[in-house]
Amino acid sequence: MTELSLTRNIDVSHLGNAGVKQHIVASAAERQSLQAAFDLLGLVSLEADVELKPWGPKGVKVDGRLRAEVVQACVVTLQPVPAHIDHRFSLSFLPPDAIAEDPRTVAEAEVIVIYDEEDPPEPLEGHSIDFGPILAEQLALALDPYPRAPGASLQDPVEEGAENAASPFAALSKLRDK
């Protein structure tokens, strides 16, 4: 993967009870870096609103909303497929020593995934969180894995009663007839 140039460090050492709200807008160079990393045809815009609040005695809770205008290649025709992304996300962060103490995390246990349950907290290294990699990850999660252009279809229409020449059984039936 290409090295990402998107970085946005936010100091969380003095959040206070009200928390902090931040609006993040990716520059043209940052969008170009993400476009190359995710093999997009275009990344017209990328912005996010994040709200950071204290979470417990040592943690940070992040609620965010990512918005982007992307252009992906159709998986069938390779034509450009523009899309609007509006993706909400929620993350929590704890210092590594607090994660090891928390019995609800997977620090000393095997990983058990429960669909309706919140993800375990991410490690909080130091006094700041870099939102560049977080936004890149959220963009990757929000992208359509199989974009299709309008009218694009994987199968060719076959006339009723006609034999499909691409079928592996078509060749076998010819051998049987001999």
Biotite code that builds the C-alpha atoms (Angstrom):
import biotite.structure as struc

atoms = struc.array([
    struc.Atom([0.000, 0.000, 0.000], chain_id="A", res_id=1, res_name="MET", atom_name="CA", element="C"),
    struc.Atom([1.153, 3.542, -0.721], chain_id="A", res_id=2, res_name="THR", atom_name="CA", element="C"),
    struc.Atom([2.379, 5.672, 2.175], chain_id="A", res_id=3, res_name="GLU", atom_name="CA", element="C"),
    struc.Atom([-0.472, 7.921, 3.336], chain_id="A", res_id=4, res_name="LEU", atom_name="CA", element="C"),
    struc.Atom([0.250, 11.608, 3.774], chain_id="A", res_id=5, res_name="SER", atom_name="CA", element="C"),
    struc.Atom([-2.933, 12.303, 5.786], chain_id="A", res_id=6, res_name="LEU", atom_name="CA", element="C"),
    struc.Atom([-2.131, 13.205, 9.405], chain_id="A", res_id=7, res_name="THR", atom_name="CA", element="C"),
    struc.Atom([-4.208, 15.156, 11.911], chain_id="A", res_id=8, res_name="ARG", atom_name="CA", element="C"),
    struc.Atom([-2.944, 14.951, 15.483], chain_id="A", res_id=9, res_name="ASN", atom_name="CA", element="C"),
    struc.Atom([-5.401, 16.095, 18.133], chain_id="A", res_id=10, res_name="ILE", atom_name="CA", element="C"),
    struc.Atom([-4.215, 16.597, 21.713], chain_id="A", res_id=11, res_name="ASP", atom_name="CA", element="C"),
    struc.Atom([-6.470, 14.724, 24.146], chain_id="A", res_id=12, res_name="VAL", atom_name="CA", element="C"),
    struc.Atom([-4.627, 15.542, 27.377], chain_id="A", res_id=13, res_name="SER", atom_name="CA", element="C"),
    struc.Atom([-6.962, 18.436, 28.272], chain_id="A", res_id=14, res_name="HIS", atom_name="CA", element="C"),
    struc.Atom([-10.389, 17.433, 26.959], chain_id="A", res_id=15, res_name="LEU", atom_name="CA", element="C"),
    struc.Atom([-12.459, 18.687, 29.877], chain_id="A", res_id=16, res_name="GLY", atom_name="CA", element="C"),
    struc.Atom([-16.037, 17.572, 30.468], chain_id="A", res_id=17, res_name="ASN", atom_name="CA", element="C"),
    struc.Atom([-17.409, 19.208, 27.308], chain_id="A", res_id=18, res_name="ALA", atom_name="CA", element="C"),
    struc.Atom([-14.924, 17.492, 25.011], chain_id="A", res_id=19, res_name="GLY", atom_name="CA", element="C"),
    struc.Atom([-13.588, 18.806, 21.726], chain_id="A", res_id=20, res_name="VAL", atom_name="CA", element="C"),
    struc.Atom([-15.139, 19.060, 18.281], chain_id="A", res_id=21, res_name="LYS", atom_name="CA", element="C"),
    struc.Atom([-12.924, 19.140, 15.217], chain_id="A", res_id=22, res_name="GLN", atom_name="CA", element="C"),
    struc.Atom([-13.651, 19.578, 11.505], chain_id="A", res_id=23, res_name="HIS", atom_name="CA", element="C"),
    struc.Atom([-11.080, 17.906, 9.245], chain_id="A", res_id=24, res_name="ILE", atom_name="CA", element="C"),
    struc.Atom([-10.756, 18.587, 5.509], chain_id="A", res_id=25, res_name="VAL", atom_name="CA", element="C"),
    struc.Atom([-8.231, 16.681, 3.399], chain_id="A", res_id=26, res_name="ALA", atom_name="CA", element="C"),
    struc.Atom([-6.038, 18.736, 1.072], chain_id="A", res_id=27, res_name="SER", atom_name="CA", element="C"),
    struc.Atom([-5.585, 17.921, -2.619], chain_id="A", res_id=28, res_name="ALA", atom_name="CA", element="C"),
    struc.Atom([-2.246, 16.188, -1.926], chain_id="A", res_id=29, res_name="ALA", atom_name="CA", element="C"),
    struc.Atom([-3.774, 14.132, 0.892], chain_id="A", res_id=30, res_name="GLU", atom_name="CA", element="C"),
    struc.Atom([-6.715, 13.121, -1.306], chain_id="A", res_id=31, res_name="ARG", atom_name="CA", element="C"),
    struc.Atom([-4.313, 12.135, -4.091], chain_id="A", res_id=32, res_name="GLN", atom_name="CA", element="C"),
    struc.Atom([-2.394, 9.940, -1.623], chain_id="A", res_id=33, res_name="SER", atom_name="CA", element="C"),
    struc.Atom([-5.609, 8.202, -0.519], chain_id="A", res_id=34, res_name="LEU", atom_name="CA", element="C"),
    struc.Atom([-6.758, 7.863, -4.138], chain_id="A", res_id=35, res_name="GLN", atom_name="CA", element="C"),
    struc.Atom([-3.551, 6.010, -5.011], chain_id="A", res_id=36, res_name="ALA", atom_name="CA", element="C"),
    struc.Atom([-3.648, 3.895, -1.835], chain_id="A", res_id=37, res_name="ALA", atom_name="CA", element="C"),
    struc.Atom([-7.205, 2.679, -2.457], chain_id="A", res_id=38, res_name="PHE", atom_name="CA", element="C"),
    struc.Atom([-6.934, 2.456, -6.262], chain_id="A", res_id=39, res_name="ASP", atom_name="CA", element="C"),
    struc.Atom([-9.709, 4.997, -6.818], chain_id="A", res_id=40, res_name="LEU", atom_name="CA", element="C"),
    struc.Atom([-10.298, 6.786, -10.105], chain_id="A", res_id=41, res_name="LEU", atom_name="CA", element="C"),
    struc.Atom([-11.010, 9.966, -8.154], chain_id="A", res_id=42, res_name="GLY", atom_name="CA", element="C"),
    struc.Atom([-11.371, 11.359, -4.652], chain_id="A", res_id=43, res_name="LEU", atom_name="CA", element="C"),
    struc.Atom([-13.066, 14.705, -5.163], chain_id="A", res_id=44, res_name="VAL", atom_name="CA", element="C"),
    struc.Atom([-13.562, 15.560, -1.483], chain_id="A", res_id=45, res_name="SER", atom_name="CA", element="C"),
    struc.Atom([-12.957, 14.112, 1.962], chain_id="A", res_id=46, res_name="LEU", atom_name="CA", element="C"),
    struc.Atom([-13.987, 15.732, 5.206], chain_id="A", res_id=47, res_name="GLU", atom_name="CA", element="C"),
    struc.Atom([-14.931, 14.620, 8.678], chain_id="A", res_id=48, res_name="ALA", atom_name="CA", element="C"),
    struc.Atom([-16.426, 15.968, 11.860], chain_id="A", res_id=49, res_name="ASP", atom_name="CA", element="C"),
    struc.Atom([-15.146, 14.308, 15.022], chain_id="A", res_id=50, res_name="VAL", atom_name="CA", element="C"),
    struc.Atom([-16.180, 14.807, 18.627], chain_id="A", res_id=51, res_name="GLU", atom_name="CA", element="C"),
    struc.Atom([-13.825, 13.658, 21.374], chain_id="A", res_id=52, res_name="LEU", atom_name="CA", element="C"),
    struc.Atom([-15.074, 13.189, 24.946], chain_id="A", res_id=53, res_name="LYS", atom_name="CA", element="C"),
    struc.Atom([-13.542, 11.771, 28.100], chain_id="A", res_id=54, res_name="PRO", atom_name="CA", element="C"),
    struc.Atom([-14.396, 8.090, 28.569], chain_id="A", res_id=55, res_name="TRP", atom_name="CA", element="C"),
    struc.Atom([-13.949, 6.768, 32.067], chain_id="A", res_id=56, res_name="GLY", atom_name="CA", element="C"),
    struc.Atom([-10.988, 7.945, 34.131], chain_id="A", res_id=57, res_name="PRO", atom_name="CA", element="C"),
    struc.Atom([-8.325, 7.456, 31.423], chain_id="A", res_id=58, res_name="LYS", atom_name="CA", element="C"),
    struc.Atom([-10.060, 6.906, 28.092], chain_id="A", res_id=59, res_name="GLY", atom_name="CA", element="C"),
    struc.Atom([-11.312, 8.906, 25.123], chain_id="A", res_id=60, res_name="VAL", atom_name="CA", element="C"),
    struc.Atom([-14.534, 8.294, 23.191], chain_id="A", res_id=61, res_name="LYS", atom_name="CA", element="C"),
    struc.Atom([-14.683, 9.456, 19.550], chain_id="A", res_id=62, res_name="VAL", atom_name="CA", element="C"),
    struc.Atom([-17.862, 9.893, 17.527], chain_id="A", res_id=63, res_name="ASP", atom_name="CA", element="C"),
    struc.Atom([-17.343, 10.903, 13.934], chain_id="A", res_id=64, res_name="GLY", atom_name="CA", element="C"),
    struc.Atom([-18.935, 11.409, 10.567], chain_id="A", res_id=65, res_name="ARG", atom_name="CA", element="C"),
    struc.Atom([-16.943, 10.995, 7.353], chain_id="A", res_id=66, res_name="LEU", atom_name="CA", element="C"),
    struc.Atom([-18.187, 12.458, 4.067], chain_id="A", res_id=67, res_name="ARG", atom_name="CA", element="C"),
    struc.Atom([-16.505, 11.928, 0.717], chain_id="A", res_id=68, res_name="ALA", atom_name="CA", element="C"),
    struc.Atom([-17.109, 12.098, -3.026], chain_id="A", res_id=69, res_name="GLU", atom_name="CA", element="C"),
    struc.Atom([-15.343, 9.177, -4.703], chain_id="A", res_id=70, res_name="VAL", atom_name="CA", element="C"),
    struc.Atom([-15.094, 7.688, -8.186], chain_id="A", res_id=71, res_name="VAL", atom_name="CA", element="C"),
    struc.Atom([-14.463, 3.947, -8.391], chain_id="A", res_id=72, res_name="GLN", atom_name="CA", element="C"),
    struc.Atom([-14.048, 1.633, -11.374], chain_id="A", res_id=73, res_name="ALA", atom_name="CA", element="C"),
    struc.Atom([-17.000, -0.627, -12.190], chain_id="A", res_id=74, res_name="CYS", atom_name="CA", element="C"),
    struc.Atom([-16.064, -4.249, -11.464], chain_id="A", res_id=75, res_name="VAL", atom_name="CA", element="C"),
    struc.Atom([-17.680, -5.360, -14.734], chain_id="A", res_id=76, res_name="VAL", atom_name="CA", element="C"),
    struc.Atom([-16.992, -2.638, -17.313], chain_id="A", res_id=77, res_name="THR", atom_name="CA", element="C"),
    struc.Atom([-14.267, -0.545, -15.610], chain_id="A", res_id=78, res_name="LEU", atom_name="CA", element="C"),
    struc.Atom([-16.375, 2.569, -16.291], chain_id="A", res_id=79, res_name="GLN", atom_name="CA", element="C"),
    struc.Atom([-16.213, 5.348, -13.671], chain_id="A", res_id=80, res_name="PRO", atom_name="CA", element="C"),
    struc.Atom([-18.808, 4.965, -10.894], chain_id="A", res_id=81, res_name="VAL", atom_name="CA", element="C"),
    struc.Atom([-19.220, 8.139, -8.801], chain_id="A", res_id=82, res_name="PRO", atom_name="CA", element="C"),
    struc.Atom([-20.479, 7.705, -5.238], chain_id="A", res_id=83, res_name="ALA", atom_name="CA", element="C"),
    struc.Atom([-21.252, 9.844, -2.200], chain_id="A", res_id=84, res_name="HIS", atom_name="CA", element="C"),
    struc.Atom([-20.102, 8.474, 1.146], chain_id="A", res_id=85, res_name="ILE", atom_name="CA", element="C"),
    struc.Atom([-21.711, 9.553, 4.413], chain_id="A", res_id=86, res_name="ASP", atom_name="CA", element="C"),
    struc.Atom([-20.345, 7.238, 7.096], chain_id="A", res_id=87, res_name="HIS", atom_name="CA", element="C"),
    struc.Atom([-20.721, 7.497, 10.885], chain_id="A", res_id=88, res_name="ARG", atom_name="CA", element="C"),
    struc.Atom([-18.249, 5.811, 13.204], chain_id="A", res_id=89, res_name="PHE", atom_name="CA", element="C"),
    struc.Atom([-17.524, 5.474, 16.899], chain_id="A", res_id=90, res_name="SER", atom_name="CA", element="C"),
    struc.Atom([-14.222, 4.504, 18.534], chain_id="A", res_id=91, res_name="LEU", atom_name="CA", element="C"),
    struc.Atom([-12.830, 4.348, 22.032], chain_id="A", res_id=92, res_name="SER", atom_name="CA", element="C"),
    struc.Atom([-9.238, 4.663, 23.217], chain_id="A", res_id=93, res_name="PHE", atom_name="CA", element="C"),
    struc.Atom([-7.528, 3.591, 26.453], chain_id="A", res_id=94, res_name="LEU", atom_name="CA", element="C"),
    struc.Atom([-3.885, 3.655, 27.548], chain_id="A", res_id=95, res_name="PRO", atom_name="CA", element="C"),
    struc.Atom([-2.262, 0.222, 27.058], chain_id="A", res_id=96, res_name="PRO", atom_name="CA", element="C"),
    struc.Atom([-1.961, -0.377, 30.820], chain_id="A", res_id=97, res_name="ASP", atom_name="CA", element="C"),
    struc.Atom([-5.701, 0.277, 31.253], chain_id="A", res_id=98, res_name="ALA", atom_name="CA", element="C"),
    struc.Atom([-6.532, -2.105, 28.389], chain_id="A", res_id=99, res_name="ILE", atom_name="CA", element="C"),
    struc.Atom([-4.546, -4.871, 30.136], chain_id="A", res_id=100, res_name="ALA", atom_name="CA", element="C"),
    struc.Atom([-6.540, -4.258, 33.364], chain_id="A", res_id=101, res_name="GLU", atom_name="CA", element="C"),
    struc.Atom([-9.932, -4.202, 31.615], chain_id="A", res_id=102, res_name="ASP", atom_name="CA", element="C"),
    struc.Atom([-11.463, -7.710, 31.724], chain_id="A", res_id=103, res_name="PRO", atom_name="CA", element="C"),
    struc.Atom([-13.817, -6.883, 28.820], chain_id="A", res_id=104, res_name="ARG", atom_name="CA", element="C"),
    struc.Atom([-10.963, -6.562, 26.352], chain_id="A", res_id=105, res_name="THR", atom_name="CA", element="C"),
    struc.Atom([-9.112, -9.261, 24.462], chain_id="A", res_id=106, res_name="VAL", atom_name="CA", element="C"),
    struc.Atom([-5.672, -8.446, 25.900], chain_id="A", res_id=107, res_name="ALA", atom_name="CA", element="C"),
    struc.Atom([-5.321, -11.796, 27.675], chain_id="A", res_id=108, res_name="GLU", atom_name="CA", element="C"),
    struc.Atom([-8.045, -13.843, 26.022], chain_id="A", res_id=109, res_name="ALA", atom_name="CA", element="C"),
    struc.Atom([-8.891, -15.216, 22.619], chain_id="A", res_id=110, res_name="GLU", atom_name="CA", element="C"),
    struc.Atom([-10.743, -12.950, 20.219], chain_id="A", res_id=111, res_name="VAL", atom_name="CA", element="C"),
    struc.Atom([-14.507, -13.341, 20.373], chain_id="A", res_id=112, res_name="ILE", atom_name="CA", element="C"),
    struc.Atom([-16.516, -11.268, 17.923], chain_id="A", res_id=113, res_name="VAL", atom_name="CA", element="C"),
    struc.Atom([-20.080, -10.405, 18.843], chain_id="A", res_id=114, res_name="ILE", atom_name="CA", element="C"),
    struc.Atom([-21.912, -8.479, 16.138], chain_id="A", res_id=115, res_name="TYR", atom_name="CA", element="C"),
    struc.Atom([-23.999, -6.196, 18.376], chain_id="A", res_id=116, res_name="ASP", atom_name="CA", element="C"),
    struc.Atom([-21.257, -5.459, 20.883], chain_id="A", res_id=117, res_name="GLU", atom_name="CA", element="C"),
    struc.Atom([-18.877, -2.499, 20.723], chain_id="A", res_id=118, res_name="GLU", atom_name="CA", element="C"),
    struc.Atom([-15.340, -3.084, 19.508], chain_id="A", res_id=119, res_name="ASP", atom_name="CA", element="C"),
    struc.Atom([-12.655, -3.231, 22.191], chain_id="A", res_id=120, res_name="PRO", atom_name="CA", element="C"),
    struc.Atom([-10.808, 0.048, 22.791], chain_id="A", res_id=121, res_name="PRO", atom_name="CA", element="C"),
    struc.Atom([-7.816, 1.042, 20.707], chain_id="A", res_id=122, res_name="GLU", atom_name="CA", element="C"),
    struc.Atom([-4.515, 1.749, 22.501], chain_id="A", res_id=123, res_name="PRO", atom_name="CA", element="C"),
    struc.Atom([-3.940, 5.419, 23.310], chain_id="A", res_id=124, res_name="LEU", atom_name="CA", element="C"),
    struc.Atom([-0.222, 6.071, 22.928], chain_id="A", res_id=125, res_name="GLU", atom_name="CA", element="C"),
    struc.Atom([0.855, 9.393, 24.404], chain_id="A", res_id=126, res_name="GLY", atom_name="CA", element="C"),
    struc.Atom([-1.437, 12.420, 24.647], chain_id="A", res_id=127, res_name="HIS", atom_name="CA", element="C"),
    struc.Atom([-2.653, 12.734, 21.068], chain_id="A", res_id=128, res_name="SER", atom_name="CA", element="C"),
    struc.Atom([-4.618, 10.774, 18.496], chain_id="A", res_id=129, res_name="ILE", atom_name="CA", element="C"),
    struc.Atom([-3.670, 10.863, 14.807], chain_id="A", res_id=130, res_name="ASP", atom_name="CA", element="C"),
    struc.Atom([-6.911, 10.956, 12.840], chain_id="A", res_id=131, res_name="PHE", atom_name="CA", element="C"),
    struc.Atom([-5.241, 10.532, 9.447], chain_id="A", res_id=132, res_name="GLY", atom_name="CA", element="C"),
    struc.Atom([-4.994, 6.727, 9.606], chain_id="A", res_id=133, res_name="PRO", atom_name="CA", element="C"),
    struc.Atom([-8.395, 6.559, 11.318], chain_id="A", res_id=134, res_name="ILE", atom_name="CA", element="C"),
    struc.Atom([-10.092, 8.482, 8.501], chain_id="A", res_id=135, res_name="LEU", atom_name="CA", element="C"),
    struc.Atom([-8.272, 6.392, 5.890], chain_id="A", res_id=136, res_name="ALA", atom_name="CA", element="C"),
    struc.Atom([-9.512, 3.222, 7.595], chain_id="A", res_id=137, res_name="GLU", atom_name="CA", element="C"),
    struc.Atom([-13.080, 4.533, 7.821], chain_id="A", res_id=138, res_name="GLN", atom_name="CA", element="C"),
    struc.Atom([-12.981, 5.492, 4.137], chain_id="A", res_id=139, res_name="LEU", atom_name="CA", element="C"),
    struc.Atom([-11.821, 1.974, 3.255], chain_id="A", res_id=140, res_name="ALA", atom_name="CA", element="C"),
    struc.Atom([-14.681, 0.496, 5.299], chain_id="A", res_id=141, res_name="LEU", atom_name="CA", element="C"),
    struc.Atom([-17.245, 2.766, 3.631], chain_id="A", res_id=142, res_name="ALA", atom_name="CA", element="C"),
    struc.Atom([-16.167, 2.136, 0.016], chain_id="A", res_id=143, res_name="LEU", atom_name="CA", element="C"),
    struc.Atom([-18.367, -0.121, -2.086], chain_id="A", res_id=144, res_name="ASP", atom_name="CA", element="C"),
    struc.Atom([-16.373, -3.342, -2.527], chain_id="A", res_id=145, res_name="PRO", atom_name="CA", element="C"),
    struc.Atom([-18.128, -4.129, -5.837], chain_id="A", res_id=146, res_name="TYR", atom_name="CA", element="C"),
    struc.Atom([-19.119, -0.879, -7.562], chain_id="A", res_id=147, res_name="PRO", atom_name="CA", element="C"),
    struc.Atom([-21.258, -1.328, -10.655], chain_id="A", res_id=148, res_name="ARG", atom_name="CA", element="C"),
    struc.Atom([-22.081, 1.086, -13.426], chain_id="A", res_id=149, res_name="ALA", atom_name="CA", element="C"),
    struc.Atom([-25.800, 1.393, -14.197], chain_id="A", res_id=150, res_name="PRO", atom_name="CA", element="C"),
    struc.Atom([-26.864, -1.508, -16.396], chain_id="A", res_id=151, res_name="GLY", atom_name="CA", element="C"),
    struc.Atom([-23.623, -3.486, -15.920], chain_id="A", res_id=152, res_name="ALA", atom_name="CA", element="C"),
    struc.Atom([-24.213, -7.228, -15.690], chain_id="A", res_id=153, res_name="SER", atom_name="CA", element="C"),
    struc.Atom([-21.858, -10.153, -15.164], chain_id="A", res_id=154, res_name="LEU", atom_name="CA", element="C"),
    struc.Atom([-23.784, -12.612, -17.301], chain_id="A", res_id=155, res_name="GLN", atom_name="CA", element="C"),
    struc.Atom([-24.514, -12.412, -21.009], chain_id="A", res_id=156, res_name="ASP", atom_name="CA", element="C"),
    struc.Atom([-28.173, -12.857, -21.827], chain_id="A", res_id=157, res_name="PRO", atom_name="CA", element="C"),
    struc.Atom([-28.759, -16.369, -23.159], chain_id="A", res_id=158, res_name="VAL", atom_name="CA", element="C"),
    struc.Atom([-31.620, -17.106, -25.535], chain_id="A", res_id=159, res_name="GLU", atom_name="CA", element="C"),
    struc.Atom([-34.117, -19.548, -24.137], chain_id="A", res_id=160, res_name="GLU", atom_name="CA", element="C"),
    struc.Atom([-33.370, -23.074, -25.352], chain_id="A", res_id=161, res_name="GLY", atom_name="CA", element="C"),
    struc.Atom([-29.917, -22.101, -26.665], chain_id="A", res_id=162, res_name="ALA", atom_name="CA", element="C"),
    struc.Atom([-26.887, -23.913, -25.336], chain_id="A", res_id=163, res_name="GLU", atom_name="CA", element="C"),
    struc.Atom([-24.326, -21.786, -23.526], chain_id="A", res_id=164, res_name="ASN", atom_name="CA", element="C"),
    struc.Atom([-21.050, -22.235, -25.428], chain_id="A", res_id=165, res_name="ALA", atom_name="CA", element="C"),
    struc.Atom([-18.987, -21.124, -22.416], chain_id="A", res_id=166, res_name="ALA", atom_name="CA", element="C"),
    struc.Atom([-20.375, -23.938, -20.264], chain_id="A", res_id=167, res_name="SER", atom_name="CA", element="C"),
    struc.Atom([-17.880, -26.716, -19.501], chain_id="A", res_id=168, res_name="PRO", atom_name="CA", element="C"),
    struc.Atom([-20.697, -29.214, -20.031], chain_id="A", res_id=169, res_name="PHE", atom_name="CA", element="C"),
    struc.Atom([-21.184, -28.066, -23.630], chain_id="A", res_id=170, res_name="ALA", atom_name="CA", element="C"),
    struc.Atom([-17.890, -29.679, -24.607], chain_id="A", res_id=171, res_name="ALA", atom_name="CA", element="C"),
    struc.Atom([-18.794, -32.870, -22.719], chain_id="A", res_id=172, res_name="LEU", atom_name="CA", element="C"),
    struc.Atom([-22.159, -33.151, -24.452], chain_id="A", res_id=173, res_name="SER", atom_name="CA", element="C"),
    struc.Atom([-20.406, -32.998, -27.841], chain_id="A", res_id=174, res_name="LYS", atom_name="CA", element="C"),
    struc.Atom([-18.213, -35.937, -26.818], chain_id="A", res_id=175, res_name="LEU", atom_name="CA", element="C"),
    struc.Atom([-21.255, -37.922, -25.744], chain_id="A", res_id=176, res_name="ARG", atom_name="CA", element="C"),
    struc.Atom([-22.951, -37.380, -29.125], chain_id="A", res_id=177, res_name="ASP", atom_name="CA", element="C"),
    struc.Atom([-20.010, -38.898, -31.067], chain_id="A", res_id=178, res_name="LYS", atom_name="CA", element="C"),
])
